[in-house]
């Protein structure tokens, strides 16, 4: 049990990459707080962890809401007694549209969930992490905004993902003296349900058409990666095997971002 006795907070922990990370961390002995805004999904994920002998609790909160996040983080620490690992996975694709089409409200929502949500998670968790003497943060960014800029209309999303990487690299120095590591995972095309919540409008206006006859993911001939493959990297960054790694982005995309 690589993470035996440690406590992890996973935002967006009931679906997609967040859920895969929650299951993986719990399987390695971590006690996991799954945070999200849909209670039924959270309860289902907690039951899935408990069914195989893991320990978990559901935390209902909106990552943009300070009061809800403060209460949820405090509840996790009160319940399990400590906090060692944070996985900031909550995020949305939002609306993808040309810059003169996307509305201020649509822009603001993507910024709020992805950037304010990341800030709020770290702002409230870091005081508990400082008490541990050694801790790890993993922020789920993307190839978009870090190595890929060719998805038409994804300006708001790319801006938030670039911002998350900047946060990681800035805080690597600030938190290093507290023995807190912070790294970014940057997935490419992964099989999750997030695309179901992506709203694309007039995307062809913002796109430059490109075709990849052999597929846009060189390593797999176009086959998407899995949330479990991303979770394996999150586990590595959460545990002691990555104890000398901080401020580092890891792209998990089968070479997709190099092609694009």
C-alpha positions in Angstrom: 0.0 0.0 0.0 2.0 2.9 -1.3 -0.2 5.6 0.2 -1.2 3.8 3.4 -2.3 6.3 6.1 -2.4 9.3 3.8 -5.4 11.4 3.1 -6.2 12.8 -0.3 -8.7 15.4 -1.6 -9.8 14.9 -5.2 -11.9 17.6 -6.7 -14.1 16.5 -9.6 -13.7 13.1 -7.8 -16.9 11.4 -8.9 -16.4 11.3 -12.7 -13.8 11.0 -15.4 -10.1 11.5 -14.5 -11.0 12.5 -11.0 -12.9 9.3 -10.3 -10.2 7.2 -11.8 -7.7 9.0 -9.6 -9.9 8.5 -6.5 -10.1 4.8 -7.1 -6.4 4.5 -7.8 -5.4 6.4 -4.7 -7.8 4.5 -2.5 -6.5 1.2 -3.9 -3.1 2.2 -2.7 -4.3 2.8 0.9 -5.2 6.5 0.8 -8.3 7.8 2.5 -10.0 9.9 -0.1 -12.4 12.8 0.0 -14.2 13.0 -3.3 -15.5 16.5 -3.9 -18.1 17.5 -6.5 -21.5 19.1 -6.9 -23.6 16.0 -7.7 -24.3 14.1 -4.5 -25.6 10.9 -6.1 -22.5 10.5 -8.3 -20.3 11.1 -5.2 -22.1 8.5 -3.2 -21.9 6.0 -5.9 -18.1 6.5 -6.2 -17.7 6.2 -2.5 -19.6 3.0 -2.4 -17.4 1.6 -5.2 -14.3 2.4 -3.2 -15.7 1.0 0.0 -16.9 -2.2 -1.7 -13.2 -3.2 -2.3 -12.1 -2.2 1.2 -11.1 1.4 0.7 -12.0 4.4 2.7 -13.6 7.5 1.3 -16.1 10.2 2.0 -18.3 12.4 -0.2 -17.9 16.2 -0.1 -20.5 18.3 -1.8 -19.3 21.7 -2.9 -19.0 24.1 -5.8 -15.2 24.7 -6.4 -15.9 28.3 -7.1 -17.7 28.9 -3.8 -15.4 29.9 -0.9 -17.8 29.0 1.9 -18.7 25.6 0.5 -15.0 24.7 -0.2 -13.9 25.9 3.2 -16.5 23.7 4.9 -15.8 20.7 2.7 -12.0 20.8 3.2 -12.4 21.3 7.0 -14.8 18.3 7.1 -12.3 16.1 5.3 -9.5 16.9 7.8 -11.8 16.6 10.7 -13.0 13.2 9.6 -9.6 11.7 8.6 -7.3 13.8 10.8 -4.9 15.2 8.1 -4.4 16.1 4.5 -1.4 14.9 2.4 -2.4 14.9 -1.2 -4.5 17.2 -3.4 -5.7 16.4 -6.9 -7.3 19.5 -8.5 -9.3 17.7 -11.2 -12.6 19.7 -11.3 -13.0 21.5 -14.6 -15.2 22.1 -17.7 -14.5 22.5 -21.4 -17.1 25.2 -21.5 -18.1 26.9 -24.7 -15.8 26.7 -27.7 -16.6 29.6 -30.1 -14.8 32.4 -32.0 -13.6 35.2 -29.8 -16.1 37.6 -31.2 -18.9 35.1 -30.6 -18.3 33.7 -27.1 -20.2 35.8 -24.6 -18.7 37.4 -21.5 -20.9 35.1 -19.3 -19.6 32.0 -21.2 -16.0 33.2 -20.8 -16.4 34.0 -17.1 -17.9 30.6 -16.3 -15.0 28.7 -17.8 -12.5 31.0 -16.0 -14.4 30.6 -12.8 -14.6 26.8 -12.7 -11.1 26.1 -14.1 -9.0 28.9 -12.7 -10.9 30.2 -9.6 -11.7 26.6 -8.7 -8.0 25.6 -8.8 -7.1 28.7 -6.8 -9.8 28.0 -4.2 -8.8 24.4 -3.8 -5.2 25.2 -3.2 -5.9 28.3 -1.1 -7.9 26.3 1.4 -5.8 23.1 1.3 -2.3 24.4 1.5 -2.6 25.4 5.2 -3.3 21.8 6.1 -0.6 20.5 3.7 2.0 22.7 5.4 1.4 20.9 8.7 2.5 17.6 7.2 6.1 18.4 6.5 5.8 16.6 3.1 2.9 16.7 0.7 1.9 16.6 -3.0 -0.4 18.5 -5.2 -1.4 17.4 -8.7 -3.2 19.8 -11.0 -5.0 18.5 -14.0 -4.3 20.8 -16.9 -4.4 19.8 -20.6 -2.4 19.8 -23.8 -4.6 22.7 -24.8 -2.9 26.0 -23.8 0.4 24.2 -22.9 1.5 22.6 -26.2 -1.6 22.7 -28.4 -3.3 25.8 -29.7 -5.2 24.4 -32.7 -8.6 23.6 -31.4 -10.7 26.3 -32.9 -12.7 28.4 -30.5 -11.1 26.9 -27.4 -9.6 30.2 -26.3 -11.2 30.4 -22.8 -10.4 26.8 -22.1 -6.8 27.1 -23.3 -6.3 30.2 -21.3 -7.4 28.4 -18.1 -5.1 25.4 -18.8 -2.1 27.7 -19.5 -3.0 29.5 -16.3 -3.0 26.3 -14.3 0.5 25.4 -15.5 1.7 28.9 -14.6 0.2 28.4 -11.1 2.0 25.0 -10.8 5.4 26.5 -11.8 4.9 29.6 -9.6 4.0 27.6 -6.5 6.7 25.0 -7.0 9.1 27.6 -5.6 6.7 29.1 -3.1 5.8 25.8 -1.5 9.1 24.0 -1.9 10.4 25.3 1.4 7.4 23.6 3.1 8.3 20.3 1.3 5.1 20.5 -0.7 5.5 19.3 -4.3 3.2 20.5 -7.1 3.0 19.2 -10.6 0.7 19.3 -13.6 -0.8 16.5 -15.6 -1.7 17.5 -19.2 -3.9 14.9 -20.9 -4.7 14.9 -24.5 -7.7 13.0 -25.9 -9.0 10.8 -23.1 -12.1 8.7 -23.0 -14.3 10.6 -20.5 -17.7 12.3 -20.5 -16.4 15.8 -20.6 -16.9 16.1 -24.3 -20.6 15.6 -23.6 -20.6 18.9 -21.8 -18.6 20.8 -24.4 -20.7 23.4 -26.3 -19.2 24.2 -29.7 -20.6 27.1 -31.8 -19.4 28.3 -35.2 -16.2 26.4 -34.5 -15.4 26.2 -38.2 -14.9 30.0 -38.2 -12.1 29.7 -35.7 -10.5 26.5 -37.1 -7.8 25.8 -39.6 -8.7 22.4 -41.2 -6.1 19.7 -40.9 -6.3 16.0 -41.7 -4.3 13.2 -40.2 -4.8 10.1 -42.4 -3.1 7.9 -39.9 -4.8 9.3 -36.9 -4.0 12.3 -34.7 -2.5 10.2 -31.9 0.8 8.7 -33.3 1.4 6.2 -30.5 -2.0 4.5 -30.8 -3.0 5.2 -34.4 -5.7 7.6 -33.2 -7.0 5.6 -30.2 -7.8 7.8 -27.2 -6.1 7.3 -23.9 -8.0 6.2 -20.8 -8.7 7.9 -17.5 -6.9 5.0 -15.7 -3.7 5.8 -17.6 -3.9 9.3 -16.4 -4.6 8.1 -12.9 -1.4 6.0 -13.0 0.6 9.1 -13.4 -1.4 10.9 -10.7 -0.5 8.1 -8.3 3.2 8.4 -9.2 3.2 12.1 -8.6 1.2 11.7 -5.3 3.6 9.2 -3.8 7.2 9.2 -2.6 8.6 7.8 -5.9 8.3 11.3 -7.3 9.8 13.0 -4.2 12.3 15.1 -6.3 9.8 16.2 -8.9 8.1 19.6 -8.7 6.9 22.3 -11.0 6.8 19.8 -13.9 4.1 19.3 -16.6 3.6 15.7 -17.8 1.8 15.4 -21.1 -0.2 12.2 -21.4 -1.3 12.2 -25.0 0.5 9.5 -27.1 2.4 12.2 -28.9 -0.8 14.0 -30.0 0.4 17.5 -28.9 3.6 17.1 -30.8 1.7 16.4 -34.0 -0.8 19.1 -33.5 
